[in-house]
Amino acid sequence: MTPKGKQQTRSELAKHYDKKMRTLEAGTIASWSEMAQVAIVVHDNEYWRDLGFGSWDAWMHDAAPYSAKAMYRNTNLLRDLKEDVPMEDLKRIPRKSAKVMQALPKSVRRKRETIEKAVRMKPDRFVQEIQETHPELHIETQVKREYAYSKSQSEIVDGAIELYRVVEDKPDATPEEALEAFAADYVIRHQDEYDAIRSQQDAVPNKRKRTR
């Protein structure tokens, strides 16, 4: 990993690795939009046929197996934004900030000021900025949750998310939307049962106090 060629000073090596890290970081930010751009071109021109695949979906899972699921959402996100935000800017906007841009009215997201903030600010700061300047949009702060699933649990969760997309006719629904729907449905169906159990539990300590 050490740069080849003449002997380099510590300062030169430090600058080399700093540049490399910044390049990789920029590539990470750009990857969602650039990959989505490629996916759209292959889809719209049906290049997947020329590559010997039976469908765009089959090509996507072969060409980018780790990104295929996210690519459905990313292609829709890019289609929504590319008429209002230049591609060169989208390559510099993290996906989380791009999602916020998607929720903005076209008149707002087209503004150079808005685009520059999305490029310059970290996603959480950009969300906060939009919340403060456009409270009427009710943009929510995102809370990151991480769970470790076993293989069998992961298969069940993935299957449930796909089921939600089909049954609700929402092929672009995010996992977060599907999981929220599952949780809300469970709460609605079991709220009365929960309240009854908690009432019984609360009554036990009170009964003990009276018998002392």
BADOTOR-218691 format. One record per residue (C-alpha): residue in one letter; x, y, z. Coordinates in steps of 0.5 Angstrom, whole numbers. Example, Ala and Ser with C-alpha at 12.3 -4.5 7.8 and 13.67 -1.06 7.14 Angstrom:
2
['A', [25, -9, 16]]
['S', [27, -2, 14]]
% end
This chain:
212
['M', [0, 0, 0]]
['T', [6, 4, 1]]
['P', [7, 9, -6]]
['K', [12, 6, -10]]
['G', [18, 10, -13]]
['K', [23, 15, -10]]
['Q', [24, 15, -2]]
['Q', [19, 20, 1]]
['T', [19, 24, 7]]
['R', [14, 23, 12]]
['S', [10, 29, 10]]
['E', [10, 27, 3]]
['L', [7, 20, 6]]
['A', [2, 24, 10]]
['K', [0, 28, 4]]
['H', [-1, 22, 0]]
['Y', [-5, 18, 5]]
['D', [-9, 24, 6]]
['K', [-11, 25, -1]]
['K', [-13, 18, -2]]
['M', [-17, 18, 4]]
['R', [-21, 24, 2]]
['T', [-21, 21, -5]]
['L', [-25, 15, -3]]
['E', [-29, 19, 2]]
['A', [-32, 23, -4]]
['G', [-32, 16, -8]]
['T', [-37, 13, -3]]
['I', [-41, 20, -3]]
['A', [-42, 20, -10]]
['S', [-43, 12, -11]]
['W', [-50, 12, -10]]
['S', [-52, 17, -15]]
['E', [-47, 15, -20]]
['M', [-49, 7, -19]]
['A', [-56, 10, -20]]
['Q', [-54, 13, -26]]
['V', [-51, 7, -29]]
['A', [-57, 3, -27]]
['I', [-62, 8, -31]]
['V', [-58, 8, -37]]
['V', [-58, 0, -37]]
['H', [-65, 0, -36]]
['D', [-68, 5, -40]]
['N', [-64, 3, -46]]
['E', [-65, -5, -45]]
['Y', [-57, -6, -45]]
['W', [-59, -12, -40]]
['R', [-61, -16, -46]]
['D', [-54, -15, -50]]
['L', [-51, -17, -44]]
['G', [-55, -24, -44]]
['F', [-60, -23, -38]]
['G', [-67, -24, -38]]
['S', [-69, -18, -34]]
['W', [-66, -11, -32]]
['D', [-67, -14, -25]]
['A', [-63, -20, -26]]
['W', [-57, -16, -29]]
['M', [-57, -12, -23]]
['H', [-57, -17, -18]]
['D', [-51, -20, -22]]
['A', [-47, -14, -23]]
['A', [-48, -11, -16]]
['P', [-51, -16, -12]]
['Y', [-49, -12, -5]]
['S', [-53, -6, -8]]
['A', [-58, -9, -12]]
['K', [-64, -8, -7]]
['A', [-62, -1, -5]]
['M', [-61, 1, -12]]
['Y', [-69, 1, -13]]
['R', [-69, 6, -9]]
['N', [-63, 10, -11]]
['T', [-66, 10, -18]]
['N', [-72, 13, -16]]
['L', [-69, 18, -12]]
['L', [-64, 20, -18]]
['R', [-70, 20, -23]]
['D', [-74, 25, -18]]
['L', [-68, 30, -17]]
['K', [-64, 30, -23]]
['E', [-68, 35, -27]]
['D', [-68, 40, -21]]
['V', [-61, 38, -18]]
['P', [-54, 38, -23]]
['M', [-51, 31, -23]]
['E', [-44, 34, -21]]
['D', [-48, 37, -15]]
['L', [-51, 30, -14]]
['K', [-45, 26, -14]]
['R', [-43, 31, -8]]
['I', [-49, 30, -4]]
['P', [-50, 24, 1]]
['R', [-56, 20, 0]]
['K', [-59, 22, 7]]
['S', [-59, 29, 5]]
['A', [-61, 27, -2]]
['K', [-67, 24, 1]]
['V', [-69, 30, 5]]
['M', [-68, 34, -2]]
['Q', [-73, 29, -5]]
['A', [-78, 32, 0]]
['L', [-77, 39, -1]]
['P', [-82, 43, -6]]
['K', [-78, 43, -13]]
['S', [-78, 51, -12]]
['V', [-74, 50, -6]]
['R', [-69, 44, -8]]
['R', [-68, 48, -15]]
['K', [-65, 54, -11]]
['R', [-57, 54, -11]]
['E', [-57, 56, -4]]
['T', [-61, 49, -2]]
['I', [-56, 45, -6]]
['E', [-50, 48, -4]]
['K', [-52, 47, 3]]
['A', [-53, 40, 2]]
['V', [-46, 39, -1]]
['R', [-43, 43, 4]]
['M', [-47, 40, 11]]
['K', [-46, 34, 14]]
['P', [-53, 30, 13]]
['D', [-55, 31, 20]]
['R', [-54, 39, 20]]
['F', [-57, 39, 13]]
['V', [-64, 36, 16]]
['Q', [-63, 41, 22]]
['E', [-63, 47, 17]]
['I', [-69, 45, 13]]
['Q', [-73, 44, 20]]
['E', [-71, 51, 22]]
['T', [-72, 54, 15]]
['H', [-78, 50, 13]]
['P', [-82, 47, 19]]
['E', [-88, 47, 15]]
['L', [-85, 41, 11]]
['H', [-85, 37, 18]]
['I', [-78, 33, 16]]
['E', [-76, 29, 22]]
['T', [-70, 27, 25]]
['Q', [-67, 20, 23]]
['V', [-65, 16, 29]]
['K', [-60, 10, 27]]
['R', [-62, 3, 29]]
['E', [-57, -3, 28]]
['Y', [-59, -10, 30]]
['A', [-55, -16, 29]]
['Y', [-60, -22, 25]]
['S', [-58, -29, 25]]
['K', [-58, -32, 18]]
['S', [-65, -35, 19]]
['Q', [-68, -28, 22]]
['S', [-65, -24, 16]]
['E', [-69, -29, 11]]
['I', [-75, -28, 15]]
['V', [-75, -20, 16]]
['D', [-73, -19, 8]]
['G', [-79, -24, 6]]
['A', [-83, -20, 11]]
['I', [-81, -13, 7]]
['E', [-82, -16, 0]]
['L', [-89, -18, 2]]
['Y', [-90, -11, 5]]
['R', [-88, -8, -2]]
['V', [-92, -13, -6]]
['V', [-99, -13, -2]]
['E', [-99, -6, -1]]
['D', [-97, -5, -8]]
['K', [-91, 0, -6]]
['P', [-85, -3, -10]]
['D', [-80, 2, -8]]
['A', [-82, 2, 0]]
['T', [-76, 2, 4]]
['P', [-75, -3, 10]]
['E', [-76, 3, 15]]
['E', [-83, 4, 12]]
['A', [-84, -3, 12]]
['L', [-82, -5, 19]]
['E', [-86, 2, 22]]
['A', [-92, -1, 19]]
['F', [-91, -8, 22]]
['A', [-90, -5, 29]]
['A', [-96, 0, 28]]
['D', [-100, -6, 26]]
['Y', [-98, -10, 32]]
['V', [-99, -4, 37]]
['I', [-106, -3, 34]]
['R', [-108, -11, 35]]
['H', [-105, -12, 42]]
['Q', [-106, -5, 45]]
['D', [-112, -7, 49]]
['E', [-108, -13, 51]]
['Y', [-102, -9, 54]]
['D', [-106, -4, 58]]
['A', [-110, -10, 61]]
['I', [-103, -14, 63]]
['R', [-100, -7, 65]]
['S', [-107, -6, 70]]
['Q', [-106, -12, 73]]
['Q', [-98, -11, 74]]
['D', [-100, -4, 77]]
['A', [-105, -7, 82]]
['V', [-101, -12, 85]]
['P', [-96, -7, 88]]
['N', [-102, -3, 91]]
['K', [-105, -10, 94]]
['R', [-99, -12, 97]]
['K', [-98, -5, 101]]
['R', [-105, -5, 103]]
['T', [-104, -12, 106]]
['R', [-97, -10, 110]]
% end
